[in-house]
Amino acid sequence: MLPAQFRMTRSAEFGATIKHGVRAAQPDLVVHARRDAESAEGPRIGLVVAKSVGNAVQRHQVSRRLRHAARTVLPDLTPDERVVIRALPSSSRALSARLEQQLRTGLRRTHDLMEKAR
């Protein structure tokens, strides 16, 4: 489970991360990330699991898998980092290990893109 202090809850935070951040696409998910210098209380992670992923049971299963994967990458994030993980329809058939690997790859790519943008 992802601790509450690291969860993104406000839609404005989701919107700003998606609109103003960088993005890295993977086969089963898309990782959006940005650095928010105004608030550095710790990294925040949000999930977007749309109805296109499947029925409610499948969406909750994907959400649980992504939350677990996100917890493992928390030490790799800076305190001012905001990350939105958007699940693609194929994520409902992906194993947890595959989702975690894709999340790590996506974060590495977003970090590279953010460094280039500086």
KOLFI-965446 format. One record per residue (C-alpha): x, y, z; chain. Coordinates in nm, 3 decimals. Layout:
# residues N
X / Y / Z / A
...
END
This chain:
# residues 118
0.000 / 0.000 / 0.000 / A
0.116 / 0.351 / -0.079 / A
0.129 / 0.565 / 0.240 / A
-0.130 / 0.846 / 0.244 / A
0.135 / 1.120 / 0.270 / A
0.267 / 1.024 / -0.074 / A
-0.070 / 1.006 / -0.252 / A
-0.180 / 1.274 / -0.493 / A
-0.543 / 1.361 / -0.423 / A
-0.626 / 1.701 / -0.576 / A
-0.732 / 1.712 / -0.941 / A
-0.536 / 2.035 / -0.986 / A
-0.217 / 1.847 / -0.896 / A
-0.302 / 1.572 / -1.145 / A
-0.378 / 1.828 / -1.415 / A
-0.062 / 2.031 / -1.358 / A
0.156 / 1.720 / -1.363 / A
0.005 / 1.593 / -1.687 / A
-0.008 / 1.932 / -1.858 / A
0.327 / 2.082 / -1.753 / A
0.536 / 1.771 / -1.687 / A
0.723 / 1.529 / -1.908 / A
0.587 / 1.194 / -2.021 / A
0.728 / 0.851 / -2.094 / A
0.510 / 0.588 / -2.259 / A
0.548 / 0.218 / -2.190 / A
0.349 / -0.075 / -2.334 / A
0.111 / -0.098 / -2.036 / A
0.131 / 0.247 / -1.875 / A
0.228 / 0.610 / -1.923 / A
0.437 / 0.794 / -1.663 / A
0.394 / 1.171 / -1.628 / A
0.636 / 1.355 / -1.399 / A
0.731 / 1.707 / -1.299 / A
0.917 / 1.886 / -1.026 / A
0.714 / 2.127 / -0.812 / A
0.956 / 2.365 / -0.641 / A
0.676 / 2.534 / -0.445 / A
0.602 / 2.232 / -0.230 / A
0.872 / 1.990 / -0.126 / A
0.694 / 1.797 / 0.147 / A
0.777 / 1.470 / -0.023 / A
0.714 / 1.298 / -0.353 / A
0.349 / 1.255 / -0.451 / A
0.214 / 0.981 / -0.676 / A
-0.126 / 0.964 / -0.842 / A
-0.295 / 0.689 / -1.041 / A
-0.531 / 0.713 / -1.336 / A
-0.707 / 0.386 / -1.417 / A
-0.984 / 0.454 / -1.668 / A
-1.283 / 0.238 / -1.758 / A
-1.103 / 0.133 / -2.075 / A
-0.882 / -0.088 / -1.853 / A
-1.177 / -0.312 / -1.770 / A
-1.460 / -0.359 / -1.525 / A
-1.443 / -0.240 / -1.164 / A
-1.274 / -0.557 / -1.039 / A
-1.000 / -0.534 / -1.304 / A
-0.947 / -0.162 / -1.242 / A
-0.908 / -0.215 / -0.867 / A
-0.667 / -0.501 / -0.928 / A
-0.455 / -0.282 / -1.157 / A
-0.469 / 0.002 / -0.901 / A
-0.346 / -0.227 / -0.624 / A
-0.061 / -0.354 / -0.841 / A
0.041 / -0.001 / -0.938 / A
0.026 / 0.125 / -0.578 / A
0.251 / -0.160 / -0.471 / A
0.496 / -0.085 / -0.754 / A
0.488 / 0.287 / -0.671 / A
0.580 / 0.214 / -0.309 / A
0.898 / 0.039 / -0.423 / A
1.016 / 0.340 / -0.627 / A
0.954 / 0.606 / -0.357 / A
1.323 / 0.611 / -0.246 / A
1.424 / 0.697 / -0.606 / A
1.211 / 1.014 / -0.612 / A
1.309 / 1.362 / -0.501 / A
1.090 / 1.541 / -0.239 / A
0.962 / 1.792 / -0.498 / A
0.864 / 1.531 / -0.755 / A
0.506 / 1.471 / -0.870 / A
0.426 / 1.154 / -1.067 / A
0.104 / 1.043 / -1.236 / A
0.083 / 0.683 / -1.356 / A
-0.182 / 0.627 / -1.622 / A
-0.276 / 0.264 / -1.683 / A
-0.340 / 0.158 / -2.042 / A
-0.597 / -0.112 / -2.130 / A
-0.327 / -0.380 / -2.165 / A
-0.226 / -0.329 / -1.799 / A
-0.514 / -0.551 / -1.686 / A
-0.331 / -0.852 / -1.835 / A
0.018 / -0.753 / -1.715 / A
0.190 / -0.915 / -1.418 / A
0.294 / -0.705 / -1.119 / A
0.663 / -0.751 / -1.191 / A
0.615 / -0.627 / -1.548 / A
0.425 / -0.320 / -1.427 / A
0.699 / -0.241 / -1.175 / A
0.969 / -0.279 / -1.441 / A
0.779 / -0.049 / -1.678 / A
0.729 / 0.205 / -1.399 / A
1.102 / 0.208 / -1.324 / A
1.185 / 0.245 / -1.694 / A
0.931 / 0.525 / -1.733 / A
1.066 / 0.710 / -1.430 / A
1.422 / 0.679 / -1.560 / A
1.313 / 0.829 / -1.892 / A
1.121 / 1.113 / -1.726 / A
1.422 / 1.192 / -1.507 / A
1.642 / 1.208 / -1.818 / A
1.389 / 1.436 / -1.991 / A
1.364 / 1.665 / -1.688 / A
1.745 / 1.695 / -1.671 / A
1.761 / 1.785 / -2.042 / A
1.493 / 2.052 / -1.991 / A
1.701 / 2.232 / -1.727 / A
END
